Amino acid sequence: MDLPYEKKSLKAISKKRNYCKVLSVEDDPDYQEALMNGLSALNYDGKQVEFLTASSASEAATVIAANPDISVIFLDVVMETDVAGLRLIRTIRDVIGNDLVRIVLLTGQPGMAPVDDLIGQYDIDDYWCKSDLTQAHLQTIVLSNLRTWEHLSDMKEARHGMQLLLASSQRIASKSDITDYTHSILEEIGLLLKMSSGGIVCFFHPEEEHLEKALIVAACGEFSSHIHQYFLSAIQEGVLREAVELANTQKSHVFQDGFSVLYFSNKELEDREYMVVVKLDRNLAGNEINLLQVFCENISAGFRNVALHNKLTELAYVEPTLGIHNKNWLVREIRNMFSWEREKATLLMLYVEDLAYTESVLGSKYCDQLTLSLYDYLNHFFDKTVDIALGICE
């Protein structure tokens, strides 16, 4: 399966996070205000930093549950009770299940509990005495923890994406029919990209023919009504059509704003080119493009397996010279029939006399043409309401 990859064909849109959230949990309003003033001038790679506040552990739990993407929490140890802050940590890690947020524990009572003991017993990332925090030091702590949180978040997303990718690849690997396979591709891409709007369409065309002959074989979302239509007549968006033309010309994937065109060909087994168009109401994130590129390798192998299965099926059940179903096919069809179908069916057998002698006298080409003529005559006579198979008597 040819799967060329050219960087010039990619217009990769890396949707990086452009904002982050920092929560301060502090029951002393004066220190809360001082903390916010100290962080107001924070500059984190030009990103917007949103600051949230809570004056108690119970209020903080509500804020955290409503904002699962909080990056850093500054948490006072002593609030409603002497251990309110520590109990909140248990809630964050064990009840809410947030293992990514960075927790910086603050205390106004140095020596209340040994630092090593706290870090060992509770899943906290930093521990400071309030009196030791200057504005510069405070900003350094926030920036360090923000970068760590982003790194951990990226790793978790990548790990989750690979798990989805593995499951998707296993599901499409079981398909051997091209219709089932293409529909399965669309379903799995939709799951990988968490699509709630837009649409996906898969079409193919003979490699030597123009894209006007490209036929849609599977579609979902806003493309659902276009199935079994020609792609260029069904899809009117100029930018989308240009991207498809580009993918067809360059024989490679194309990623652009709002949609992607995935290209596949299979020259050694069939003369078809397949393209999958994914349209979204957003740009793809960098990790999503990476996932798609890896998934394309599996899709590519799947197209090859489907084509190979079709070839083997053709060799097993089709007479190669004449292209007519053979005796193996007939036996399989009879075995697969329901009992009530067998009771209503009629099996008619025709025997051509002296065919072997005729072939020895007039040649195999003459007999092949004779057989094809009989095949066409029977098809016409029965108005194509029967299945015809060729059996060689031995």
N, C-alpha and C positions, 0 to 999 in steps of 0.2 A: 504494500500500500504506500503510495507516494504521499508524503506529508511534508512538503517543503516549508521551510521557515526562513523568512527574510525579515530582518529587523526594520528595513525601510517600509515594509507593508504594515507595520504596527504603529498606530497612534495611541499608545497606551495612556490611559487616564488613571493616575494613581490618586484615589480619593483618600487623602490623608485626613486625620482628625484636625479640624480647624478650631476646636474649642476643648476645654476641659473644666472640671468642677472641683472645687476645694471646699470642704465643710469644716467649720469651726464649731466645736461643742464646748460652751463655756458659760457658767452660771454667773460670772462676774461681768456685768455690762461694761464696766470701765476697761477691763482687760480685753474684752471682746472687741471693743471699739479700737483699742490700741493695736490689737492684732490685725484688724482689717486695714487700719491706716498704714501699718508696716508692709502690708502686701499689696496696697493699692497701686504702687508703681512697678509691680512685677511684670517683666517682659519675658514670655516663654516662646521663643522662636516666632514672634509675631502672631501667636494664636490668642484667641479670646479666652480669658480665664474668668469663670463665673464663681463668685464666692457665695456660699450658703452658710447660714448660721442657725444654731439651736441653743437654747438656754438650759436644757435638761436632757438627761439620757433618754427619757420616754419620747420627748419631742424629736430628738435626733433619730431614733429608730424609725419614726414615721417619715422623716425626710429621706433617710437612706433607702427605705423601701420604695419610695416614689422616684428616687434617682439612682438606679443601679449602676450608672456610669460615673459615679463619683470617683475621682482619682486618689485624692489625699484627704485624710481626716485628722485634724488637730483635736485631741480629746483630753479634756480635763479629767483627772482621776477622781477628785472629790467634788460631788455635786449634791444631789438629793441625799445621798448617803456617802459614807467614806469609800465604798467600793462600787458606786454607780457606774463609773467609767469602765471598770474592769468587767462588770456584768454586761455592759453594752458591747464590749469586744466579743464576748461569748455569743451574744445575739447576732452580731454581724457575721461571724465566722460559721457558727453552727446552725443557727435558726434561719437567717436569710441566705446563708450559703455563699457569701461574697468572699472569695479567697484572693481576689486581686487588689482590692483597695489597700492603699498604704496607710497605716495607722501610726501617727506620731503622738505619743502619750506625753502630756504636760502635767507638771505638779508644781504647786506653790509651796509645798512642804518637803524640802529636801530630806532624804533619809527616812521618809515614811515607810518605804519598802525597798530592799536591796534591788538595784537595777538588774543584776544577773538573774535573780529569782523571778522577777516580773517577765523578762524576755523569755526565760525558760518555760514558764507556766502559761503564758498568754502569747498568742500570735500577733505580736506587735513588731513594728519595723524600726522605731526610733523612740527614745525616751529622753526628755529634757526638763530641766528646771526653768520655770518661767523667767526668773531673774537673769538667766544666762543668755537669753535670746535677744540679740541686737537686731536691728532691721536687716543688715547685710547677712547676718547668720541665718535669720528667718527665711529670707529669700533663697539662700543657698540650699537650705533643707527642702523647701518646696520644689525647687527646680530639680534637685536630685531625685526626689521621690516621684515627680511627674514623669521624668524620663524612664525611671524603672517601671512605673505602672504601664507606660505605653509599650515598652519592650515586652513585658509579661503578657499584656493584652494581645499583642501581635502573635506571640508564641501560642497562646490559647486559641486564637482564631485559626491559625495555621493547622494546629493539631485537630481542631474540630472539622476544618475543611477537608483534611486528609481522611478522616474517618468517614465523612459523607461521600468522598470520592471513592473510597474503597467499596462502600456499600453499593453505590451507583454502578460501579464497574462490574461488580458481581451480578447485579440484576440484569444489565444489558447483555452480559456474556451468555445468558441462557436463551437468547432469541436467535432463531435461524431463518425466520421468514422476514422478508424486507419490510413488509407493512408493519408487522409487530415491532421490528427492530427500530424503525424510524419513529414510531409513536413512543417507544420506550426512551429513545434519546431525548425527545422533547420533554417528557415527564421528568427525567433525571436532571436535565439542565435547569428546569424550573425550580426543582428542589435545591439544587446547589446554589442558585442565585437568589433564592427566597423571593420569587417573583409573585407580585400581587396584581400587577397590571402589565400592559404591553402584550407581547405575543411572540411565538416562535414558529417558524415554518421551515420545512425541509423539502427540497426539490432536487430533481436530477435531470440531466439531459445527456444525449449522446455526445461524446467528446468532440466529434468532428462537426457538430451542428451548432447553429447560433443559439444564443440564450432564449430566443423567442420560442424555442421548442422545449424549454425547461418546464417540466410538469411537477406541480406540487403534490407530494405523496403523503404528507402529514402536516398538520397545523393545529395550533391551539391559541387561546386568547383572542385578540382582535383579528387574527388571520384565519380563524376557524371556518368561516364561510367560504374561503377560497380553495379548499381542498379539491383536488382533481382538476384544477384550472391551470392555465399557463401562467407562470410566475409574472412575466413582464406585463401581461394584460390585467392581472389581478392587483398588483402592487403599483400604485401611482406615485409614491413619494420619490421625487427626483434624487435626493441625496442617497436614499437607500438603494435605488437602482444603480447609481454611480458606484457605490461601494461594492455591489455584487459584480458589476463589470470589472472593477479593479481586482477583486479576488479571482475572478475567472481569467483575467489577463496575466496576473502575477503567479497564479496557481498557489496561493497561500492565504492564510487567514488575514482578515482585516478587522481591527478594533477601532471604532470611532465613537464620537460623542453620542450616547444614547442607544447604540446598537452595535452588534458584531456580526461578521460574516465568517463562518467556519467552512473551509474548503477541504474536500477529500476526493481522491481519485484512485482508481484501481486498474491500472493499465494492463497488468499481466493476466488478470482474470476476466475483466469486462471493459467495455469502452465507455463506461458511464462516469460522469463527474457528479458528485453530490455536494450541495451547499446547504448549510443550516444558518438561517438568519434569526438572530435574537434581538428583539426590540424591547428596550426598557425606558422607563420614565426618569432614569437617573444614569449617571456615568458609572462604569464599572470601577471598583476599587482595584488597586494593584494586586492584592492577594486573590481577587476573583478572576482576574485575567490569568494569573498563574495557575489557578485551579482549572480554568477552561482549557488552557494549553496542555496540561497534563491529561485531562479527561479526553481531549482530542486524540491523544495517542491510543487510548482504549477504544474510542469510537472508530478510529481508523482500523484497528485490528478487528473490530466487530464487523465492519463493512467487508473486510477481506474474508472473514469466516462465513458470513452470509453468502457471499459470491461463491466461495469454495463449496459450501453445502449445496448450493443450487447446481453447480457443475457436477458434483458427485451424484446428486439426485437425477440429473439429466442423463448421466452415463448409465445409471442403474435402471432407470425406468423409461428411457426414450431410445428408440433405434437411431443410432448416430447418423446414418447416411440419409434417412428419409425424414427424420424428425417426428416420427409417429410413436405414440405410446406402445410399449412392448408387453410381453406376457407377464413379466414381473410386476408391472404397473397394474395389470388387470387382476392378478391374484391379490395384490395389496388392497385394491379397491373393494373387491368382494369380501375380503376378511374384515374390512373396516365398516361394512354395511350393518345396520341394525337388522334384527330378524324380520321386522315388518317390512323393511325395504327389500329384503331378499324375496319375500313372498310375493311382492308386487312386481319385481323386476323380471325381465326376460333376457336370457342370454342367447344370442344368435351367433352361430359359428359358420363361416364360409370357408370352403376349401378350394383353392385354385389348383386345378389338375395340371400335372406335368410342368410345374413351374421350374423345378430343378433342371429338367431336360431342356426347357425353353432357354434358360439362362446359359446352359452349355452350348447351345446352338447360336443364339442371337446376342449373348453377352449380358453382363450384369446391369449395364446402364439401361438397356431395353426393359429388363424385368423391373428395375426400380421405377421407371416411368410408368410401366403397366400397373404396378402396385399403387403408385400415387394417383393414377387415373381412377382406379377402383375406389380408393379412399375418398377422393373428391366426389365421385358419383354417389357413394353411400351417404356422405354428409349432406349432399343436395337432396337425395331421395327422402331421407328422414328429417329433412328441414332442420338439421343440426340439433336435434333433440336427443341424440344418443352419444355415448362415448365409444370410440373405436380404438382398438388395439391390434397390433400386428404380432402374430405368433409364428415362429418358424418350427415346422414339424420335423422331427428327427427320426 
